[in-house]
Amino acid sequence: MSVYNHRPMVPPTQSRLVELLDAVRAEFDQIAQDAIICKTQRDEYEHKSMLYRKVKIRSKKTRPQLLPSTLACSLFLLAPAPCLPYSHRAFVVNSQIQEMSLFQQTLMDMERTQHMIKKQYEEEIARLRQQLEQIQHSGAPPAPPPASGYGTPYAQPPPPPPPLSHPQPQQSMMESNPHRYPTSGPMPNGPPPTPRYMNAPPQHPGTPPLPPSQIVSPARASMPPAAAAKPPPPPPGAGPLGVGSGNPPPSLSGISRGLGDMDPEAVPPSYKIEGPDWFALFNPKVPRNLKLDLLCTFDHDSVVCCVKFSVDGRYLAAGCNKATYIYDTSSGSRIAILQDDNTGHDGDLYIRSVSFSPDGRHLATGAEDKQIRVWDIQAKRIRRVLQGHEEDIYSLEFSHDGSFIVSGSGDRTARIWNWEDNRCVHTLRIPEHDQKDPGVTSVAISRDDQLIAAGSLDKVVRVWDVQTGRLLERLDGHKDSVYSVAFMPDSKTLVSGSLDKTLRLWQLGTMYSNDRNNRNPCKTVFSGHKDFVLSVATTPDGKWIVSGSKDRGVQFWDPRTGQTQFMLQGHKNSVISVATSPGRRPLFATGSGDNRARIWIYEPY
């Protein structure tokens, strides 16, 4: 019996056989075409199912708001295709209906979850708003947003750039000048002798050794904007206005807010001063002792990396890109531009540090090309070029008697130069095993020209003897790189500023004290800046400490109480450098990443 039982049984003929074969071929072609279509539809369905699973997973992560168009689109994608063969349509339709129902149920569950989360967020926002209104009603302003960071790589660079991979330091050079700098013999491994600048008793053989200093982790490999891991918080007990040493004075223990957190509108008129583009807030918790005003503003074409007064206070030098500008502080006129046109240095060449000779005739400049230039100011020409550093020079200073210059560099050394003879007298190296990045960022000379202090990227402040080049003290305590150091007028105390947002006041010679309870060299921790402390200075009378910060502010601190007298906001970018005038007029200067240098006057209130 034929499989085609709907046709009558007739004797096959040749033509009939051909006709049947053609019919079989046509039926086969139709089935093959249906199979291809079915396979195509199956692949498309699997692809849609995969898309559905991805959408489902992604929806669980992001919780998007479900719109009617989204649901309609999804249903359309899963609709059955009308071109499937009739033998497969029922199965496909049923499967897609089940899948569509599941998808719809999932979407509804997600929508309910989204509504619940939205409700929780709205309740949380309402609660926070209520708290904010309560705080404002009580008169305590909310905390402001964090200070903005650097814009461009050199829009507001701090004095030293990121630490580099320095070459292996050579053997320590201890050259000597027989006339002024007698050298001592090899340094013993034992503790250094009692420094002659302190009347401390000698260390007896039976005295127990001091506990080793706490070794801190290496400084961060890059600096802001490079920089830019968040510095650690101040040590316990460090209030924004008070001191943060182990046992703060009772009068300071209750202080918990800094001037940077205060709303200028909420400060009484007697505790604030406002100018056209600057303002100052005085600390209402202490008596107001100073008044403040802006004298001069100098605009430049680049960042102002450093500012420095002459010894008599008549002139101000500002180091910028490729040039140093000298201004008359009384008239505000520019009297000189010192620029070396034969540097052979392509691109930028920022002057990192400047210093006047005591007689005011010469100016020393340190730059990124590793050279120190000593200029004849009146002739506007270079008198000496001191070479020897292997990396950028970050800081330099003339001695108070004018006989030598001290410089600090990223090559992990501070150097003492006899600049008249054009030679290096002492190379003060930081041993490589001490820390990973010990580049010297700042140097300072004591008023009596007996001591040299240096801050470095390894968070340590070191003090050397000028004549012997011997390391006398190592001051640990900062939580991040030390960017600036300055001696107090008594030559026995030292101030440092760090990327940990604090300043520290150090008492020198305490490590030789017989009183074990008085061996902590850190007298006071000044906390109040909201960002890196980039520069510090002291007034000639020793009554105030001045600091400049990446938070664009300048603060005056009382070293006796640890309190800040006022906070000045006078720049639109980081305050990279601050300097006080040694002259008769009470002046201080600021240099900033906003390309401006400014001279301010502070007087008794």
Backbone torsions as a table, in degrees:
resi	resn	phi	psi	omega
1	MET	NA	137.9	-175.8
2	SER	-74.5	148.8	175.6
3	VAL	-69.8	-23.5	176.3
4	TYR	-90.7	70.0	-172.0
5	ASN	-73.4	-3.6	177.2
6	HIS	-85.2	-5.2	177.3
7	ARG	-103.7	147.1	179.0
8	PRO	-70.6	151.9	177.4
9	MET	-78.9	113.9	177.9
10	VAL	-132.3	152.8	179.0
11	PRO	-62.6	132.0	180.0
12	PRO	-71.7	141.9	173.2
13	THR	-116.8	171.7	-178.4
14	GLN	-61.9	-44.9	-179.3
15	SER	-68.5	-35.7	179.6
16	ARG	-65.9	-37.1	178.4
17	LEU	-63.7	-41.7	178.0
18	VAL	-64.2	-39.7	179.6
19	GLU	-63.5	-41.7	179.1
20	LEU	-65.7	-41.6	178.2
21	LEU	-61.4	-40.8	177.4
22	ASP	-62.8	-39.5	178.9
23	ALA	-64.9	-43.3	178.1
24	VAL	-61.1	-41.5	179.8
25	ARG	-64.4	-41.3	179.4
26	ALA	-64.6	-41.8	177.9
27	GLU	-63.4	-40.6	178.3
28	PHE	-63.4	-43.7	179.0
29	ASP	-61.5	-39.8	179.7
30	GLN	-64.7	-43.1	179.4
31	ILE	-65.5	-41.1	178.5
32	ALA	-62.2	-41.0	178.3
33	GLN	-64.6	-42.5	176.6
34	ASP	-61.5	-38.4	179.5
35	ALA	-64.3	-41.2	179.1
36	ILE	-63.6	-43.1	179.3
37	ILE	-63.9	-42.0	179.3
38	CYS	-61.6	-41.9	179.3
39	LYS	-65.2	-40.7	178.0
40	THR	-62.1	-45.5	178.8
41	GLN	-64.1	-35.7	178.4
42	ARG	-65.7	-44.4	178.1
43	ASP	-62.3	-41.3	179.6
44	GLU	-65.0	-39.9	179.1
45	TYR	-64.9	-42.3	177.8
46	GLU	-62.9	-39.1	178.0
47	HIS	-63.3	-41.0	178.7
48	LYS	-66.3	-38.1	178.6
49	SER	-64.1	-40.2	177.8
50	MET	-63.4	-43.2	176.9
51	LEU	-60.6	-39.6	179.7
52	TYR	-62.4	-42.3	-179.9
53	ARG	-65.3	-39.7	178.4
54	LYS	-64.6	-43.3	179.1
55	VAL	-62.0	-39.1	-179.0
56	LYS	-65.1	-44.8	179.9
57	ILE	-65.7	-45.5	-179.6
58	ARG	-64.3	-35.7	-179.4
59	SER	-66.8	-36.6	177.9
60	LYS	-65.0	-31.6	-178.6
61	LYS	-79.8	-43.6	-172.7
62	THR	-97.1	-19.8	-179.1
63	ARG	51.3	60.1	179.4
64	PRO	-70.9	158.1	176.3
65	GLN	-77.5	127.4	-174.8
66	LEU	-86.4	126.3	179.4
67	LEU	-108.9	157.7	178.6
68	PRO	-58.1	-36.3	-179.5
69	SER	-63.8	-34.2	178.0
70	THR	-63.4	-45.0	179.6
71	LEU	-65.2	-42.9	-179.7
72	ALA	-62.4	-41.7	179.7
73	CYS	-61.9	-43.9	-179.3
74	SER	-63.4	-42.4	179.7
75	LEU	-65.6	-36.5	179.7
76	PHE	-66.0	-39.8	-179.1
77	LEU	-65.0	-31.0	-176.7
78	LEU	-95.2	5.4	-180.0
79	ALA	-66.8	144.9	-178.4
80	PRO	-69.2	144.6	178.8
81	ALA	-83.8	134.3	-176.8
82	PRO	-76.3	-8.7	-175.3
83	CYS	-90.9	2.3	178.1
84	LEU	-68.6	150.7	175.1
85	PRO	-61.8	149.3	-174.9
86	TYR	-61.1	-28.2	-177.8
87	SER	-71.1	-17.4	-177.8
88	HIS	-111.7	-10.5	-172.6
89	ARG	-64.8	-41.3	-176.5
90	ALA	-61.1	-45.0	-179.9
91	PHE	-63.2	-45.3	-177.6
92	VAL	-65.5	-43.1	-179.1
93	VAL	-62.2	-45.4	-179.5
94	ASN	-62.8	-42.2	180.0
95	SER	-63.7	-43.8	-178.2
96	GLN	-68.7	-34.1	177.0
97	ILE	-64.1	-43.5	178.3
98	GLN	-63.5	-43.4	179.8
99	GLU	-65.0	-39.6	179.5
100	MET	-65.3	-39.8	178.3
101	SER	-64.5	-43.4	177.7
102	LEU	-61.9	-44.1	179.8
103	PHE	-62.7	-42.1	-179.8
104	GLN	-64.9	-40.8	179.1
105	GLN	-64.8	-39.6	178.5
106	THR	-63.4	-42.8	179.3
107	LEU	-62.9	-39.4	179.2
108	MET	-66.1	-39.4	177.0
109	ASP	-63.6	-41.6	179.6
110	MET	-65.3	-37.8	179.9
111	GLU	-66.1	-39.9	176.7
112	ARG	-63.7	-42.5	178.5
113	THR	-62.0	-41.4	179.5
114	GLN	-62.6	-40.1	178.3
115	HIS	-64.9	-39.2	178.6
116	MET	-64.4	-44.5	179.6
117	ILE	-64.6	-41.6	178.2
118	LYS	-60.2	-40.2	178.8
119	LYS	-64.9	-40.8	177.9
120	GLN	-62.8	-42.9	178.3
121	TYR	-61.1	-42.7	-179.1
122	GLU	-64.6	-39.6	177.4
123	GLU	-64.2	-41.2	179.7
124	GLU	-65.3	-42.1	178.5
125	ILE	-62.9	-42.6	178.4
126	ALA	-61.9	-39.6	179.3
127	ARG	-65.5	-43.4	179.5
128	LEU	-64.7	-38.7	177.7
129	ARG	-63.4	-38.2	178.4
130	GLN	-64.3	-43.0	177.3
131	GLN	-62.2	-42.1	179.6
132	LEU	-61.8	-42.3	178.3
133	GLU	-64.2	-37.2	177.7
134	GLN	-65.3	-40.6	179.6
135	ILE	-65.1	-45.1	179.6
136	GLN	-65.6	-35.1	179.5
137	HIS	-67.4	-31.7	-180.0
138	SER	-81.9	-5.6	175.9
139	GLY	93.5	0.6	178.4
140	ALA	-97.3	115.0	-176.3
141	PRO	-70.6	149.0	177.8
142	PRO	-68.7	159.4	-179.6
143	ALA	-67.1	134.8	-179.6
144	PRO	-75.6	166.7	176.7
145	PRO	-67.0	158.3	-178.5
146	PRO	-64.0	155.2	-179.4
147	ALA	-64.1	145.6	-178.3
148	SER	-71.0	152.5	-179.2
149	GLY	-88.1	-170.0	-178.9
150	TYR	-71.7	149.9	179.2
151	GLY	-87.2	-73.1	-179.6
152	THR	-105.1	165.0	-176.1
153	PRO	-55.9	-28.7	177.6
154	TYR	-125.0	24.9	176.6
155	ALA	-67.1	-39.5	177.8
156	GLN	-150.3	67.1	-174.0
157	PRO	-73.7	138.4	171.2
158	PRO	-69.1	165.3	-173.3
159	PRO	-52.1	-55.0	176.6
160	PRO	-92.4	144.9	175.5
161	PRO	-80.3	-174.8	179.7
162	PRO	-58.6	145.4	176.9
163	PRO	-60.3	139.9	-176.5
164	LEU	-108.7	171.7	174.6
165	SER	-83.3	101.8	-174.4
166	HIS	-83.9	151.1	175.6
167	PRO	-66.7	161.6	-179.8
168	GLN	-59.6	123.0	-178.6
169	PRO	-64.9	141.7	178.2
170	GLN	-77.1	-179.0	179.9
171	GLN	-63.3	146.7	-175.7
172	SER	-60.8	129.5	177.6
173	MET	-94.2	126.3	178.2
174	MET	-129.7	62.2	177.0
175	GLU	-70.0	154.8	-177.0
176	SER	-131.3	151.9	172.0
177	ASN	-107.6	112.6	-174.1
178	PRO	-66.1	-17.4	-176.8
179	HIS	-85.1	-37.2	-174.2
180	ARG	-123.6	-31.7	-172.3
181	TYR	-119.2	77.1	176.9
182	PRO	-65.1	135.4	-178.5
183	THR	-94.8	154.5	177.3
184	SER	-98.7	174.9	178.7
185	GLY	-73.0	-171.2	179.9
186	PRO	-59.1	143.5	-178.3
187	MET	-74.6	125.2	177.1
188	PRO	-70.7	163.8	-180.0
189	ASN	-80.3	-14.4	-178.1
190	GLY	-76.1	-177.7	-179.8
191	PRO	-65.7	146.5	-179.5
192	PRO	-67.8	156.3	179.7
193	PRO	-70.0	166.6	179.5
194	THR	-61.8	126.5	-179.2
195	PRO	-66.6	145.3	-176.0
196	ARG	-74.7	-10.6	-179.9
197	TYR	-82.2	-3.8	176.8
198	MET	-123.6	138.1	176.8
199	ASN	-86.6	59.6	-178.2
200	ALA	-96.4	147.7	179.6
201	PRO	-69.2	152.2	179.5
202	PRO	-66.0	157.1	-179.6
203	GLN	-87.6	119.8	-177.0
204	HIS	-84.1	154.5	-178.0
205	PRO	-58.5	-31.8	-176.4
206	GLY	-82.5	-2.9	-177.5
207	THR	-69.9	131.5	179.1
208	PRO	-62.1	144.3	180.0
209	PRO	-68.0	152.6	177.5
210	LEU	-71.1	149.8	176.1
211	PRO	-65.0	144.5	-179.6
212	PRO	-63.9	148.3	178.1
213	SER	-67.5	147.5	179.2
214	GLN	-68.0	123.8	179.9
215	ILE	-84.2	123.7	-178.1
216	VAL	-98.4	161.8	-178.6
217	SER	-67.4	157.7	-178.4
218	PRO	-61.0	156.4	178.8
219	ALA	-66.6	155.2	-179.5
220	ARG	-58.9	148.2	-173.6
221	ALA	-71.4	-18.6	178.6
222	SER	-142.7	162.0	-175.3
223	MET	-116.4	163.2	-178.1
224	PRO	-65.2	150.1	-3.8
225	PRO	-65.5	-11.2	175.0
226	ALA	-64.4	-39.0	-173.1
227	ALA	-72.0	118.6	173.8
228	ALA	-166.0	34.4	165.7
229	ALA	-71.8	149.0	-175.3
230	LYS	-71.0	127.5	179.5
231	PRO	-64.4	153.3	-179.7
232	PRO	-67.4	157.4	-179.4
233	PRO	-69.0	162.2	177.2
234	PRO	-60.9	159.7	-178.8
235	PRO	-63.9	162.1	-177.9
236	PRO	-57.1	141.1	179.6
237	GLY	87.3	-1.7	-178.0
238	ALA	-88.1	99.3	175.3
239	GLY	-79.8	154.6	-178.2
240	PRO	-58.6	-22.7	178.9
241	LEU	-113.5	-15.4	-173.0
242	GLY	-102.0	-166.3	179.5
243	VAL	-94.8	157.6	-177.5
244	GLY	-121.9	23.4	176.9
245	SER	-72.4	177.0	-173.0
246	GLY	-55.4	-46.5	-179.1
247	ASN	-123.5	90.1	-179.0
248	PRO	-67.9	151.7	177.8
249	PRO	-59.1	148.3	-178.3
250	PRO	-58.2	-33.5	-177.2
251	SER	-68.9	-16.8	-177.4
252	LEU	-106.9	-8.4	-171.4
253	SER	-68.6	-22.3	-177.5
254	GLY	-88.3	-4.7	-176.5
255	ILE	-77.8	129.8	-174.9
256	SER	-136.1	4.0	-176.7
257	ARG	-134.4	145.0	178.3
258	GLY	-100.7	164.4	178.9
259	LEU	-64.9	-28.6	178.4
260	GLY	-65.6	-18.8	179.6
261	ASP	-93.5	0.5	-175.4
262	MET	-92.7	143.7	176.6
263	ASP	-80.5	120.0	-178.7
264	PRO	-57.1	-30.8	-179.2
265	GLU	-69.5	-24.5	-177.9
266	ALA	-89.4	-5.9	-179.3
267	VAL	-83.5	135.3	178.1
268	PRO	-57.4	148.1	-177.8
269	PRO	-56.7	-31.4	-179.2
270	SER	-72.9	-9.4	-178.8
271	TYR	-114.8	22.9	175.7
272	LYS	-151.6	151.6	175.6
273	ILE	-129.6	137.0	-179.2
274	GLU	-126.8	134.6	173.2
275	GLY	-115.2	-174.2	-178.6
276	PRO	-59.1	-40.1	-178.9
277	ASP	-136.8	28.2	178.6
278	TRP	-153.5	161.8	173.8
279	PHE	-153.8	159.3	178.0
280	ALA	-134.3	135.9	177.1
281	LEU	-112.6	128.3	178.6
282	PHE	-96.0	149.4	-176.0
283	ASN	-72.4	114.6	-179.4
284	PRO	-72.2	-9.0	-178.2
285	LYS	-86.2	-8.3	179.5
286	VAL	-131.2	157.2	176.8
287	PRO	-61.9	141.2	178.4
288	ARG	-80.0	123.0	-176.1
289	ASN	-114.4	-10.6	-173.1
290	LEU	-130.1	156.5	166.0
291	LYS	-124.9	159.9	-166.9
292	LEU	-141.7	145.8	175.2
293	ASP	-155.1	156.6	178.4
294	LEU	-92.8	130.2	179.4
295	LEU	-99.9	-51.4	-173.4
296	CYS	-141.5	149.8	172.9
297	THR	-129.7	129.4	-179.8
298	PHE	-119.7	120.1	179.5
299	ASP	-94.8	144.5	-178.6
300	HIS	-133.3	173.0	-179.4
301	ASP	-90.6	-3.1	-178.6
302	SER	-147.8	178.2	177.3
303	VAL	-59.2	141.0	173.4
304	VAL	-93.3	106.4	-174.9
305	CYS	-82.0	-27.4	-175.8
306	CYS	-156.8	151.0	173.8
307	VAL	-134.7	149.1	-179.6
308	LYS	-157.9	138.5	176.3
309	PHE	-90.3	153.8	168.0
310	SER	-74.3	165.5	-174.2
311	VAL	-62.3	-35.7	179.7
312	ASP	-86.4	-1.7	178.0
313	GLY	77.2	6.5	-176.6
314	ARG	-78.3	-27.2	-172.8
315	TYR	-128.5	153.9	174.4
316	LEU	-128.7	130.8	176.1
317	ALA	-106.5	138.5	178.7
318	ALA	-127.7	121.6	179.6
319	GLY	-91.4	126.7	-177.4
320	CYS	-129.2	-156.0	179.8
321	ASN	-81.1	113.5	175.4
322	LYS	72.9	-10.3	-174.5
323	ALA	-143.4	153.0	172.7
324	THR	-118.8	131.6	-177.3
325	TYR	-109.2	137.4	179.4
326	ILE	-118.1	130.5	-175.6
327	TYR	-122.6	150.3	171.1
328	ASP	-83.0	122.5	-173.9
329	THR	-73.9	-20.4	179.9
330	SER	-81.9	-48.6	-176.9
331	SER	-93.0	-19.7	-176.2
332	GLY	77.9	9.2	-178.7
333	SER	-85.7	151.0	177.4
334	ARG	-86.2	126.8	-176.6
335	ILE	-108.2	-15.7	-179.1
336	ALA	-161.9	149.3	169.3
337	ILE	-126.1	118.0	-178.9
338	LEU	-104.3	113.7	-177.6
339	GLN	-143.8	128.6	177.7
340	ASP	-91.3	111.0	-178.9
341	ASP	-86.1	0.0	-177.6
342	ASN	-117.3	37.4	-177.9
343	THR	-75.1	-28.1	-174.2
344	GLY	67.8	19.2	-177.3
345	HIS	-106.8	117.6	178.7
346	ASP	-80.6	146.8	176.6
347	GLY	81.7	-156.7	-176.4
348	ASP	-72.3	149.4	175.1
349	LEU	-144.0	89.9	-174.3
350	TYR	-82.1	135.1	176.6
351	ILE	-84.4	109.6	-172.6
352	ARG	-82.4	-28.9	-174.5
353	SER	-153.6	146.5	178.0
354	VAL	-137.9	154.5	178.5
355	SER	-158.2	132.2	176.7
356	PHE	-82.4	146.7	168.7
357	SER	-72.4	156.4	-177.4
358	PRO	-58.5	-31.3	179.6
359	ASP	-83.5	-3.2	177.5
360	GLY	75.6	6.3	-177.1
361	ARG	-89.2	-23.1	-175.2
362	HIS	-126.1	153.4	175.7
363	LEU	-133.1	126.3	175.8
364	ALA	-95.6	136.2	178.6
365	THR	-128.9	140.2	176.0
366	GLY	-118.9	137.7	-171.7
367	ALA	-136.6	-176.5	-176.9
368	GLU	-77.0	-8.4	-179.4
369	ASP	-91.7	14.7	172.4
370	LYS	73.3	11.8	-177.1
371	GLN	-115.1	146.9	172.3
372	ILE	-105.3	124.9	178.1
373	ARG	-110.3	131.1	175.7
374	VAL	-107.9	115.6	-173.2
375	TRP	-99.2	143.3	164.6
376	ASP	-86.8	109.7	-170.4
377	ILE	-65.5	-43.7	-176.3
378	GLN	-67.0	-41.7	179.7
379	ALA	-82.7	-13.4	-179.2
380	LYS	56.3	44.0	178.5
381	ARG	-137.2	161.2	-179.2
382	ILE	-82.5	128.0	178.0
383	ARG	-96.3	-38.0	179.3
384	ARG	-139.7	148.3	170.1
385	VAL	-125.9	118.0	-178.1
386	LEU	-101.4	119.5	-176.7
387	GLN	-119.8	146.0	179.8
388	GLY	160.4	-30.2	177.5
389	HIS	-68.5	149.1	-177.2
390	GLU	-103.8	-6.8	177.4
391	GLU	-138.1	-178.6	-178.7
392	ASP	-54.6	144.6	176.5
393	ILE	-93.3	121.4	-175.1
394	TYR	-98.8	-25.5	-174.0
395	SER	-156.3	146.7	173.6
396	LEU	-154.7	162.0	-178.6
397	GLU	-159.5	136.6	171.2
398	PHE	-73.9	144.5	171.8
399	SER	-69.8	162.2	-176.3
400	HIS	-72.3	-21.0	174.5
401	ASP	-96.2	-1.4	175.2
402	GLY	77.8	6.7	-174.8
403	SER	-86.2	-21.1	-178.8
404	PHE	-146.2	164.5	177.9
405	ILE	-123.9	139.4	174.5
406	VAL	-112.7	137.4	-179.0
407	SER	-133.8	151.8	176.6
408	GLY	-127.9	143.2	-172.0
409	SER	-140.1	165.1	174.4
410	GLY	-71.1	-4.4	178.2
411	ASP	-83.6	14.1	174.9
412	ARG	75.8	21.0	-179.7
413	THR	-131.7	152.6	161.2
414	ALA	-113.9	142.8	-175.7
415	ARG	-128.7	144.3	175.5
416	ILE	-106.6	124.5	-174.6
417	TRP	-115.4	134.8	161.7
418	ASN	-88.0	94.7	-169.1
419	TRP	-71.4	-25.6	177.7
420	GLU	-67.5	-37.2	178.9
421	ASP	-91.2	-2.8	176.5
422	ASN	60.0	47.5	179.5
423	ARG	-147.0	156.5	179.5
424	CYS	-88.4	126.5	-178.5
425	VAL	-89.6	-47.8	178.7
426	HIS	-135.0	141.2	169.5
427	THR	-112.5	113.5	-176.1
428	LEU	-96.9	100.9	-174.5
429	ARG	-93.6	145.7	169.3
430	ILE	-94.3	117.9	-177.2
431	PRO	-55.4	138.6	-176.2
432	GLU	-62.4	-31.2	-177.2
433	HIS	-74.0	-11.4	-179.0
434	ASP	-63.4	-55.7	-177.1
435	GLN	-148.8	172.1	-177.7
436	LYS	-78.7	-40.7	-175.2
437	ASP	-126.9	76.8	-176.2
438	PRO	-95.7	31.9	177.4
439	GLY	-56.9	138.1	-177.5
440	VAL	-84.5	120.5	-176.4
441	THR	-98.4	-24.8	-174.1
442	SER	-154.3	142.9	175.2
443	VAL	-130.5	154.6	177.6
444	ALA	-149.2	150.8	-180.0
445	ILE	-117.7	134.7	179.8
446	SER	-66.3	160.3	-176.8
447	ARG	-60.9	-31.6	-180.0
448	ASP	-89.8	6.5	177.4
449	ASP	61.4	25.8	-179.9
450	GLN	-100.5	-22.4	-172.7
451	LEU	-127.6	150.5	172.7
452	ILE	-124.7	130.2	175.2
453	ALA	-113.7	146.3	179.7
454	ALA	-141.0	132.4	171.5
455	GLY	-100.2	150.4	-174.7
456	SER	-142.8	170.4	-177.5
457	LEU	-68.7	-14.9	-178.0
458	ASP	-87.8	15.3	174.1
459	LYS	77.0	8.1	-173.4
460	VAL	-111.7	144.6	170.0
461	VAL	-108.0	129.9	-179.6
462	ARG	-119.6	147.9	-179.7
463	VAL	-126.9	129.0	179.8
464	TRP	-117.9	157.8	170.7
465	ASP	-83.4	132.1	-175.1
466	VAL	-66.9	-45.7	-171.8
467	GLN	-75.1	-35.1	-177.1
468	THR	-100.8	-18.4	-175.8
469	GLY	73.8	16.9	-175.6
470	ARG	-88.4	137.3	176.3
471	LEU	-71.7	122.4	-177.6
472	LEU	-100.2	-42.9	-176.1
473	GLU	-143.2	149.3	174.4
474	ARG	-126.9	116.3	-173.3
475	LEU	-106.6	108.8	178.8
476	ASP	-103.0	147.1	177.0
477	GLY	162.7	-33.9	178.5
478	HIS	-67.4	149.8	-178.9
479	LYS	-94.8	-3.7	179.9
480	ASP	-152.1	179.3	-174.5
481	SER	-54.9	141.2	176.8
482	VAL	-91.7	123.4	-174.5
483	TYR	-107.2	-10.8	-178.4
484	SER	-158.7	143.5	175.6
485	VAL	-137.1	151.6	178.5
486	ALA	-155.8	136.8	177.1
487	PHE	-81.5	145.8	167.4
488	MET	-76.7	160.1	-176.8
489	PRO	-59.3	-24.2	-178.3
490	ASP	-77.3	-6.0	179.9
491	SER	64.0	6.9	-179.3
492	LYS	-112.6	-9.0	177.3
493	THR	-127.8	154.5	-170.8
494	LEU	-139.7	142.6	178.9
495	VAL	-114.7	141.2	177.4
496	SER	-135.4	147.8	176.0
497	GLY	-123.1	144.3	-168.9
498	SER	-137.7	164.2	173.2
499	LEU	-70.7	-5.6	175.4
500	ASP	-82.4	10.8	175.1
501	LYS	75.2	11.3	-178.1
502	THR	-122.3	162.1	166.6
503	LEU	-112.0	153.3	176.4
504	ARG	-133.2	140.9	175.6
505	LEU	-107.3	121.2	-174.2
506	TRP	-109.5	137.7	173.1
507	GLN	-98.5	117.9	-177.7
508	LEU	-80.4	148.6	176.9
509	GLY	87.7	0.6	-177.5
510	THR	-71.0	-24.4	-178.7
511	MET	-67.0	-14.1	179.3
512	TYR	-100.8	5.0	-178.1
513	SER	-75.2	144.4	176.2
514	ASN	-75.0	-18.9	-179.9
515	ASP	-83.3	108.0	-176.7
516	ARG	-65.5	-26.0	179.3
517	ASN	-76.7	-6.9	-176.9
518	ASN	-118.9	27.7	-177.8
519	ARG	-95.7	-2.2	177.0
520	ASN	-78.3	113.4	-174.6
521	PRO	-71.8	-19.0	-177.9
522	CYS	-81.3	112.4	-179.5
523	LYS	-83.2	-42.1	-173.1
524	THR	-146.6	142.6	170.3
525	VAL	-112.9	123.2	-179.5
526	PHE	-99.8	114.4	-179.5
527	SER	-118.9	134.3	-179.3
528	GLY	172.6	-25.9	175.7
529	HIS	-71.8	148.4	-177.8
530	LYS	-97.4	-1.9	179.3
531	ASP	-151.9	-172.4	-174.7
532	PHE	-51.1	137.8	170.2
533	VAL	-90.3	115.5	-172.1
534	LEU	-100.6	-21.2	-175.9
535	SER	-155.3	144.6	175.9
536	VAL	-135.4	154.2	176.4
537	ALA	-153.6	163.9	177.7
538	THR	-125.8	148.4	177.7
539	THR	-77.4	154.1	-175.9
540	PRO	-58.8	-29.8	180.0
541	ASP	-85.7	-3.6	178.3
542	GLY	75.5	8.8	-177.3
543	LYS	-83.7	-20.1	-175.3
544	TRP	-137.6	149.3	171.5
545	ILE	-115.3	133.8	-177.0
546	VAL	-113.3	138.7	179.8
547	SER	-137.5	143.5	174.7
548	GLY	-119.3	146.0	-169.4
549	SER	-138.1	163.2	172.7
550	LYS	-67.2	-14.7	176.4
551	ASP	-77.8	8.8	176.8
552	ARG	75.0	6.9	-176.1
553	GLY	-108.4	158.0	171.7
554	VAL	-120.8	136.3	179.0
555	GLN	-127.3	141.4	172.4
556	PHE	-101.8	127.4	-176.8
557	TRP	-116.4	144.7	173.2
558	ASP	-92.3	112.4	-176.7
559	PRO	-67.2	-18.3	-178.4
560	ARG	-78.8	-32.9	-176.2
561	THR	-112.8	-16.5	-175.2
562	GLY	79.5	5.1	-178.4
563	GLN	-88.7	150.9	172.5
564	THR	-90.6	137.1	179.4
565	GLN	-83.8	-46.2	177.5
566	PHE	-154.9	161.6	175.2
567	MET	-121.1	124.8	-177.6
568	LEU	-107.9	128.8	172.7
569	GLN	-114.0	100.8	-176.0
570	GLY	-131.5	10.1	179.4
571	HIS	-135.3	158.5	179.6
572	LYS	-97.3	5.9	179.6
573	ASN	-151.4	-176.7	-176.6
574	SER	-55.1	140.0	172.5
575	VAL	-88.4	102.4	-172.5
576	ILE	-82.1	-32.0	-174.0
577	SER	-142.4	140.5	171.4
578	VAL	-130.0	148.8	179.0
579	ALA	-150.0	145.7	176.3
580	THR	-109.6	150.9	-177.7
581	SER	-87.5	129.6	175.3
582	PRO	-77.9	-5.3	-177.0
583	GLY	-75.3	-170.2	-176.1
584	ARG	-72.7	-34.5	-178.5
585	ARG	-78.5	136.8	179.9
586	PRO	-79.1	87.5	-177.6
587	LEU	-116.5	152.9	165.9
588	PHE	-141.9	155.8	-176.1
589	ALA	-125.1	153.9	178.1
590	THR	-132.6	141.3	173.8
591	GLY	-123.4	140.1	-168.2
592	SER	-138.6	165.2	173.6
593	GLY	-72.3	-4.9	175.9
594	ASP	-86.6	13.6	177.4
595	ASN	73.0	17.8	-178.2
596	ARG	-117.8	145.0	165.6
597	ALA	-117.9	139.6	-177.2
598	ARG	-133.9	146.3	175.4
599	ILE	-112.4	131.3	-178.0
600	TRP	-122.5	154.2	175.2
601	ILE	-119.6	134.8	176.1
602	TYR	-123.0	134.8	-176.1
603	GLU	-138.7	161.9	177.0
604	PRO	-60.3	141.8	-176.0
605	TYR	-80.6	NA	NA
